[in-house]
Amino acid sequence: MSGHSKWKTNKHKKGIADAKRGQAFTKIAKIITIAAKEGGGNPDSNFKLRLAIEKGREVNMPKENVQRAIDRGVGNADGASNYKEVVYEGFGPEGTAFIVDAATDNTNRTNAELKTLFSKNGGNMASSGAVAYLFDHVGYLFLEIEKNKIEEVMLTVMEEAGVLDVVEDKEGIDVYTQLDMLSAIRESLTAKGYNIKDGELIFRAKNPIKIEDKNIIERLISFSELIEEHDDVQKVHVNFEIDDEIFK
């Protein structure tokens, strides 16, 4: 889930690996297939595919599974790829804003199932644009940095062309970039020896709402994880942040 909090920090370290392995493989295979279908099967020239393959490596996805997903995307395997990416918007408990990235071969089914999840948990799906204006669509990187070097690295990273913001995190720094500069910035920082633990395109809340009530936090976390566990959902972006002190 994309949002500022200690919970978020823990989530993006483990990411999709927290899901059941079989479900994780299935979800990642979808985005690999879609990326290959859109931009070809060579990760060297298809950054979106490269990101998807790296997600597979994080959960030890077998190479043959990765290749099968690529082949399906470029039409070299049995069974044509009908998957496509869809972005859903909605309001969760307490009026919080949600953007849900999904990969599906049946938009009617996915829409109906997500609508039910929202409505049964104090939320509702929204029309396109009703929530998106609350977010910026940006690139995101997480750099694992030793605590005594964080300030120095933050200053260095801010000098990279295309970097929009750098935020200190528990075990490193969050780096936000222009969408079209994510690939170049990642390559530049990797060449400089930085340990990049995560990289993706996200929706970042422009004015995140800070949640401090423990009961509300538990409700929001429960709902967010319920949405994330849906088979077609790839990522969930929210406009709230959680106070670290709640977890101590």
N, C-alpha and C positions, 0 to 999 in steps of 0.2 A: 504494500500500500504506500502511496506517495503522500507524504505529509510530514510535518516537523514534530518529533517526539522521541523519547527514549524507545517507545514501542516501535516507531518507524525504524530507528537505528538498528534495533535487534532484528526487525523483519528484513531489512535490505541486506543484512549480512548473510542471512540464510536464504532469503528470497523464496523462490518457488520450490526449493529443496525441502521445505517443511511439508509440502503436500505429499500424499502417497506417491511412491515412486512411479507406479504405473500411470497415474493421472498426470504427474509431472511430465513424463515422456510424451503422453498424448498431447498435452497443451503445447509443449515446445515443438513437437513435430508439425503442428498446425502452422505456427508462425514461421518455421523454416520453409514449409511448403509455399506459403503465401509470398514470402520474401523471394524465393527462387522463381516463382511464377511471374512476379512483377519485375525483377531485375536480373534474372539469369542465375545460373548455378555456380558461378565463380565468386567465392567470398572475397577474393582480392579486389574485385571491381564492384562488389555489391555490399555496401556497408551494413545495410539492414540485415542481410543474410549472415554477415559476420557476427553481428550482435546476437542473432538468434542461435547460431552455433555455439557461441560462448555461453549462452544460458544453458545449452545442453551439456556442455562440459562441466558446469557447476554442479550438476546432479548426476555426473558420470553416465550420461546417455551413451549407449554403445555407438561406435562409428557406423555400423551397418544401419542402425535406425536413422541416424542423421542423413546418410547417403540415400536411403529409401525415401525420406521426406523430400530431399532435394530433387530426386528423380521424378517423384510425383508432381512436383511443382513445374518442372520443365517438360513434362510429358513423356518421360522415358520409363514410366512404370505403369503397370495395370491399374486401372481406376483413375479416371480424370479427377483433377483437383477442383472441387466446387467451393472450397473455403474462401471466405472473404472477411476482411476486417470491418467491424462496425463499432461505432462509438455511441454509447447510450448516456443520457443525462437524467439526473433525478435528485430528489431531496430525501435525506434520511431522517432518522430521529432528531428531534430538536431543531428541525429546519436546516440541518447541515447539508452542504452541497456535495454531490458525488458525480464523477465522470467514470464510466466503466468501459474499458477497452475489451472487446470480445473478438473471437475468431470463430466463425460458424458457417455451416453449410445449409442452415435453415433459419433465416432471420425471423420468420414468424414464430417459430418455436422458442427461440432464444428471447425474443421480445416478450412473449407471453409469460415465460417462466420468470424472467427478471421482474416483470411488472407484479407478479404474484409475491415474490420475495420482498419487494419494496412495500407493497400495500399491507402485507401481514406483519410488518415490523415498524409500523408508524411512519412510513415514508410514501413517496409516490414518484412514478416516472414523470419526466418532463419532456417537453418538445425541444427540438434541436435549437440551441442558442440560449435557452432559458437559464442554463447553468454555466455554459462555457465562458461567458464574459467575465466570470469571477476568477478565471485562471489564465495563465500564460503558458503557451505550448513551447517547451524548451528542451534542450539536451541536458542530461544529468550524468555526472561521474562521481564516484566515491573513491577518494584516495586514502589508503591506510597509511597513517603517518605517526611516528613516535611523538608523544605529547610535547616533549621539549623542542621539537622542530616545527610544530604546527604553525606558529606565527610567521616564521621565516618562509615556509612553503606557501602559505596563503598569499604573502606579498609577491612571491615569484609567479604563482599561478595567475594572479590578477593581471599580470603583464601580457599574458597570452591574448592574441587577437581573437575576439569572439566570445571571451568569457564575460558573462553578465554579472555574476555574483559568486562569492566564496563564503561558506559558512562553516564555522568550527563545529565538529561533532565529537562524540565521546572518544572515538578511536581514529580520528582523522579529519578530513574535510569534505564537505559537499560542494561540488562545483557545478554551477548552472551556466549553460552556454546557449548561444544562438543555435537554432535547429540545424542550419546548414553548415555549422562549424564544428559540430560534435566529433565527427570523424577525424578532422585535421587536428583538433585539440587533443584528442585521445592519443593519436599517433605521436604528437609532439611531446606530450608528458611521458608517454611510455619510453620514448627515445632518451629522455632525460633521467630515466631510471626510477620513476615513481611507480608504486605498487597500486594499480587500479583494480579495485575489487568489484566494481559494478559500473555499467554504462548502458543508458537507455534513453528513450524519448519519453517525457512525462508532461503532465499538466500540473503546473505549480500554482497554488493559490496566491492571488495577488494580495489579499488581506486576510490571512488565516485567523480563525476564531480560536482563542485559547480556552480550553475546557479544563476546569479544575475540580468539578464535582465528581466524586468517585463513582457514584451510581450511574451518572450519565456517561462517563468514560467507559464503564463496563458494557453498557448498552451499545455504545457506538462501536467498540471493538468487536463485540459479538456480531453485530450486524455487518460490519465490514468484512469479517472473516467468512460469514455466511455467503456473501456475494462472491468473494474470492474463490470459494470452494466450488462454485458452479463450473461445470465442465467446459463451458465455452468462454469463460472469463479469463483474460490474460492479466490485466492490471486494474487496480482500483485507485482513483485519485480523489482526495478529499480536501475540504477547505478548513479543517480544524487541526489544531495542534494540542498535544497533551503535555501537561506539566510534569517534568521529570520527577519532581518531589513525590508525586502520587505513588511512584513505584518503589520508593525507598522504605 
